[in-house]
Amino acid sequence: MLLAKVGDGVHRVTLALPWALDHVHCYAIEDPEGWTLVDCGLGTPETEAGWREALDRLGNPKVRRVVITHFHADHIGASASLVALTGAEEVVQGRDDLASAERSFGRRGSELESEAYLRACGMPDDLIASWLGSSFLTETHLVEPTRLVAEDDHVEIAGVDYRVLVLRGHADGHIVLHDERGGRLFGGDVLLQRITPNVGAWEDSRPDPLGDFLTALARLEQLAPRIIYPGHRDLIENAAERAAETLAHHDARLDRTVEVLRTGAQTPYEVSMGLWPKHLGMHERRFALAEALAHLIRLGTVGRAVELEPGRWRAA
């Protein structure tokens, strides 16, 4: 666990992850009425120990509220244990995000993706069994939210009014908190420095996740917050510029996806191997497959690719 003051009464709590992306940032916001914690970390004993240490070093303040930006395991996994640890009386989550969480964590391990989903993505039969047998989920116990929020709701923290925005793409119901006067934004994984958030099409995703994400980036570019407190990597103090860079990245990735189709790749699995040919661990390869499918769907939506039959594509 790493603890850092990041200004304006905000403390960053960095917790370990067992993946190539080896950390997640959560935030503790000072408030004389009771602090607010944003995001929770992975559902592991190490995470709970990290929170105990962080809160102890912060003076064991009264915690009034926990906010969950989105349902991914590294952000929601420790939610039940964190609320039990702190006694937080309010748990804020996006209304749509709760539905995603209930769908995802009603399943476990090999049920994360079904055999039908993987076969429809073109995965070879000899890989499907080993793929389904390699769970990357840790134990996740969902906390029951006490307040469900949607676009344009408001959350007051330390006397500051934060507007709730729903910025979809990385997760269907991803919420952020925007201090419109002060230019601060608690952003979860909507925008990151040096890397781009994964945008994947999973079995229960919205119809065009990448289209949703590009819309979210355009909103961030227009809003141009002064600072974003992200879920990974460095603080973002060039939000409009970084949003524009990420939009350009996906424009280039869409062009590259068309090139891969023109080499003869047809299935999302083949396209993922063309886009990310180097060796990836199973966790990262899962996300590569889902992201390849998201790019194919976006190409189909804008008329640059055609789905010949379910799971087989060609360049338009």
N, C-alpha and C positions, 0 to 999 in steps of 0.2 A: 504494500500500500504506500502510495505517495500522496502527500498533502501539500497544497500550495495555495497561498492567497493570490487571487487574480483580480483584485480591485473591487470597489463599490460594495463591500460587504459580502463578496462571493468567495467561497473556498472550493477548490477543485480536489476531488477525491478520486485518485487513479487506482484502479483495481486490476489485477492480473487476469488474463484470458489464456487458455491453453492452445491457441491457434497461431497462425502466421501473424495475424493482427493480435498482438499480445496484451492489449490493455483496453480498458473502457474508462471514460471519464464520467463521473457523477458530480453533482454540485450541491453544496450546502450554503444556503443563503441566510444571513443573519436577519433576525426580526425580533424585536422585543416582545412581541405577542406570541412568539414561538416560531422556530426556524422552519424553512421549507427545504426539503431534499428533492433534487431532480434526478431521476433514474436510480437504479438499484444495484446493478451488477448481476453477475452470473449466480445461479443457485447452488453455491458450493460452501463447504465449511470455511474455506479460505476467504471467501467474500465476507462472510459474517464476521470472521476474526478481523478482517481489514476495517470493516465499519466500526467495530468495537474500539479498535485502536484510534481511528480517525475521530470519533466522537469524544473519546477520552482526551485526546490532544486538543480538541476544540472546547474543552471544559464541560462536556456532557450537557449541552444546552437542551432546553425543552424543544422538542420537535413537534410542530403542529400539523405539518402536512407533508405528504409524499406525492410527487407528480411523476407520472410515467409517460414518456414521450411516445414510445411505441413498444410493440409486443415481442420484439426479438429477445432471445434468451439472455443476451448480455446486458439488456436494459431492464427486463422485468423478472428475471429468474429468481432474484433474491427478495422480491417484493414482500412476500409473506413474512419472511424472517426479519426483514428490516422494520416492518410495521410492528411486529411483535417486540423487537428490540427497543424501539423508540417510544412505543405507545402513541404514535401519530394518530390523531382523531379523524383526519381527512385524507383520503386517497383520491387523487384526480387522475382520470384517464379519458382518452377520447372515446366517444360513443362507438364509432366504427372500429376503433382499435380493440375495444373489449371483445367485439364479435370475432375479430381475427385471432385474438388470444385464446378464446374458448374453443375455436375450431382447431388451432394448432396444438394446444397442449392438452386437448382431449385425446390426442394421439401420442404415441411413444415410439422412439427408436426406429425400427424398420418400417413403421407405418408413416414416417414423415413424408416419403414419396411412395406412391403405390406402384406396383409392377406395371399397371396399365399406363401410368404417366411416363415412366421411364421407357417403356416399349414405344409409346407414341412419339417420344423424343428421339427414337432411333438408336437407343443404346443396344449394343450387341447382347444377345441372350446370355452368353457366357460371363458377362460382367454384371448382369442384373442381380444375381444372387449375392455376390460379394458386396455389391453396392448397398443393397437393402440390409445386409447384415452389419454394416459399419455405421452405427449410430454416432452422431456427434453431439447429441443432446445430453445435457446434464439434467439432474432432477430439477423440476420447476414446479413450485407450488404457487398458484396465482392467489393474490390477495383480492378480496372483494372491494371494488371501488365504492366510495361513498358519494362521489360526485362525477357524473359523466358530462363531458363538455363537447361542444361542437364549434364550428367556425363562428367567430365574432362573440363568443362568450368571453368573460373577463375573470381573471384571478388576481387578487390583491396580495402583494408580498411586500412587507416592510413599508407600507404606505404607498407603494408604486402599483399602478394599474397595468397589468399585462393582458394584452389581447391574445386570445387563442386563435391561431391559424391552423388549418388542416392542409398540410403540404404533402401530397401523396407521391408515391413512386417507390421509394425505398421500402416503405410499408404502406399498405392501403389506407390506414387511418392515422398516419403519423401526425402528431400535433407539435407545435412549437409555441413558446410564450414570447410575445413581442412587447417590449416597453417602447411604445411609440414616441414618447417624449424624450427619453434618455438614449434611444437608439441601441438598446441591448436586446439580444435575442438568445434564448435557450433553445438550441437547435437540434438536439439529438443527432441523428445521422443524415439530416437533409443536405448539409454541405460540409465538406471536409477539406483541410489543407493537404496538399501533396498526393493524396489518393482520391479516388472517386467512390462514392457509396455504391454498393451493389444494388442493381435494379433488375430483379428477376421476375419471370412469369412462372408462378407455381400453380399447383392444381386449383387453388381457390383464390387466385389473384383476380383483381379487376381486369377488364378486357384488354387494356393497353397500358401496362405499368410504366413503360418508358415515356409514353405520351404524357401521362400524369406527372412524371418526374421533370420533364422538360418544361411543363407549365409551372411547376413549383420553382424551378430555377429562374424562369423569367420573372416571377413574382419577387423573388429575393433580389434579383438584379435591380428591379424597380424600387423596392423598399430601401435597399442599400443601408442596412443597419450599421451602426458604428462599430459594434463588436458582436460576434457570435461565439457563444460558449458551446463547442461541439462535443460529440460523444467520443471522438478519437482525434489523435494528433494535436496540432497547435491551435491556440486561439485564432480566430479569423477576424482580422482588422481591415480587410480589403474585400468585404463581402460581395459588392457589386462586381468587382474585377474577377473574383474567384468563381462566382456564378457564371459569368460570361465565359471564362476558361473551361468550365465544366460543360457548358452547352456546346462549345467548339469541340471538346473531346468527343462528345457523343455524335456530333455531325461526322467527325472523322471515323468513328467506330462504325457508324451506319454505312459509310462509303466502303470501309474495309469489309463489312459483312457482305455487301454486294459483290466485291471482288472474290471473296471466298466462295460464294454461290457460283460464280462464273468459272471457278476451277473444277466444278463438278460436285461439290458438297451439296447435299439436299436436306438432310435431317438436322435438327437442332444439335444433336450430338456431334455430327460431322462438322458443323459450323463451329461449335465450341472448340473442337480440336484444331481447326484452322485459325481461329482467333487467338487461342492460347495454346500453342503447340508444345511449350515446355512442360516438364513434369510438374504436376500439382498434386498436393495431398488430396485425400478424398473429400475433406471439408471444402477446400477451395474449388475442386473440380465440380462439386455440386452447384456452387454458386456460378461457376462459369457456364454450366449447362443452362441454368435458369436465365442467366443474362443473355446468352445467345438467343434463346427463344424470345425474350422480350424485344431484342433488336429485330428479329424476323417479323414479329407481330407489328412493330412500328413501321417497318418497310412495307408490309402488306397494307397497313392503314393508309399510307400516303401514296400507294400505287407504285412502289419501286420493287416489289417482289410479289409473287403469286404463289399461293398454297395450292399445289396441284391436286393433292388429296391430303387427308389429315396426316400431318407430320412430315410432309415432303414439299419442299419449296424450290423455286427457281427465281432468278433475277427477272424482272419485268423487261 
